[in-house]
Amino acid sequence: QVQLVESGGGLVQPWGSLRLSCVASGNIDSIFTMGWYRQAPGKQRELAAEMFSTGSPNYASSVVGRFTVSTDFAKATTYLQMNDLKPEDTAVYYCNLYEKNGKEYWGQGTQVTVSS
């Protein structure tokens, strides 16, 4: 069983910054991607940012230039640095780990609220 534990969410003012962390543990197979999805109230879960095991990142267009994903695959740890936050970034952020064998795991989610 693989477990993902996120931390770092909270309340921040517009144009502020937050850093999310996620650590995976358990019987982890070879990782394909590790990253972050988010789900705003009344909306579907969407990709925010992910890192491929090749070292290439992938970002949603809405976060390009503001968010940075970094991953230590050896430690199964990923971070999301979020700068210049906007109210529309408010969502529950979920850590995601996708193995090369097709198995996928999710964290429990951490709330990010951007409000003045």
C-alpha positions, 0 to 999 in steps of 0.5 A: 500500500502506498500513502501520500501525505500533504502539508503546507496549505492554508489561507493567504492573501492575493499575490501571496505565496505558499509551498505545498509538500507531499511525501509518499511512503510504502511499497512504491514501484517505479514512478512515472509522474508525481505532482499536484491536482486541484479541485475548486468548489463545484468544479472537476479536479484538474491538473495543476502541475506535475513532474515526469521521471525524465525531469520534464515538468508539465503545468496547467496554462493558468499557473505557468510562470507562477507555480513551480513543481519540484520532485525528488523521485529517490525520496518520493517527495514533491513540492509545489511553490505557488507565487502570485496567488489569485482568488481563483487558485482557491481549491483543495490541492491533491498530491498524485503519484502515478507508477509506470505499472499504471497504478495511481495514488492520491493524497487526502488533499490540503485546502488552499484559500486565497482571500483578502 
